[in-house]
């Protein structure tokens, strides 16, 4: 449909699962490290508590990637006798088969570690939280290996570097903006202690990811940039991300802090909550769309048709926040 092939959809969901799981693992490690470094007991508990909440978004992302990898292996006949011979371009269906075939050992380690952690989370939660730093650290290394290593070499060192950065930066971009929106809901907008400590760190991570993306684009700009609707809309989305990020980390955050200090309360008016919700939906949708459009190489939609679907997608993300909030309240009460 619209020129999109099934393997391109699979690549998108594979990247989404790895990005969010990698971001949860990375920021979980960062928060735990900062918690151990601080001498203030209250601040230490704050860092540790946020790190533990990230497990509630890590496991869905873990299962998403695990399921998509298995679907790719089955539907693309990855383990057919000749599946791994003579293939070099990862964006093609053949390249996807080649990369998936070579990742088998690492994928098995990923699944075994994740299932063991999930079982510990369900059965021995105190034990799991005690060792959560090692769990997050191991997963960040595995996910980084899956994203950075050139599983299907592209023929030149420059192109391999670009492909590696293209995959890995999504931990800091797509994955991190999902983490921010998740935390806004998980923390129930009791944000004053977090806006000044945690969110500036994640915002810095998003800007780092954007910088890595610019480096990746610079390495392949002459070969890959075409004046076509798909690529032009991707550039529009990058502009939206930059403006939206500047607003969320600047005026919107300052407005929340100012209101809470003035009222001496953690209460946030519904108007500010809606602004934060819209900003989060715009950011998540933009990065998800950039990731998807980059892989949908045969897309036949015009610029304005893509824009229409983007607006629908952003609206759906915003409206689904209420449902997600209720689910999170049910399972985060430990």
ABEGO torsion letter per residue (X at the ends): XGGBBAAAAAAAAAAAAAAAAAAAAAAAAAAAAAAAABABAAAAAAAAAAAAAAAAAAAAAAAAAAAAAAAAAAAAGAABAAAABGBABAABAAAAAAAAAAAAAAAAAAAAAAAAAAAAAAABAAAAAAAAAAAAAAAAAAAAAAAABBABBAGBAAAAAAAAAAAAAAAABAAAAAAAAAAAAAAGGBAAAAAAAAAAAAAAAAAAAAAAAAAAAAAAAAAABBBBAAAAAAAAAAAAAAAAAAAAABAAAAAAAAAAAAAGBABBBAAAAAAAAAAAAAAAAAAAAAAAAAABAABABBAAAAAAAAAAAAAAAAAAAAAAAAAAAAAAAX
